[in-house]
Amino acid sequence: GHGGRPLEVGVALSEQALEGLPAPVNSPDPMANMHMYTLDLPAQNPTQYKFVQFDWNPLGHEPAGVYDLPHFDFHFYTVPVEVRNSIMPSDPQYATKAANYPGPEYRAPFYIDAATAAGGAPPAAVTVPMMGLHWLDVRSPELQKLAGNPAAYREFTKTFIYGTWDGQFIFDEPMITKAYILEKKTATDPSVV
């Protein structure tokens, strides 16, 4: 055995769930096409994760030309839901907490924060309320046009993002297009996503 240690953690979607997803709606409100679900994890689960925020984005989301394809965001949070819920611009310490980055020794190589990626924007300006500040892998193929390396650009299929708030990493986020998941259903050698 593995001493009771989990080898993986994930979210399973049935074929019916993939077929029954909300369709896009025509609305000026960008949140109208972001469907968020909170998935509880067992209280005594042996991982660092407290809950999963599962988002379905039928029109994708910003930035345009990068993540604007129908996809899922799976936020695996290491903090309680109350902490996630407190990440609001109404917090007088919002800007301070957004700009409080974990030390370099805790950061994954090749990842930059969204404020740096946005050309030096204030961290609070790019921190997503009730989510956190996103960190992107500069090597991700879907980011290469923005990074000035168009020859290496590939359309978004899957990527991995981290999130921070107030000095700590608070979520791990695989993002995966619906098309990529459906393609794996018929692949003769489906790879682990």
Protein Blocks (a to p, Z undefined) as FASTA:
>chain_A
ZZhpafbdcddddfklmmmgccddddfblklmcccddddddfklcbfbfbdcddddfkop
adehilmcccddddddfbdfklmmmmcfklmklmmmmmmccdfklpcehiacfklmnoop
afklmpcghibacdddfklmklmmmnopaklpccdfbdcddddeehiafbdcddddfklm
mmmmmpcbdcdZZ
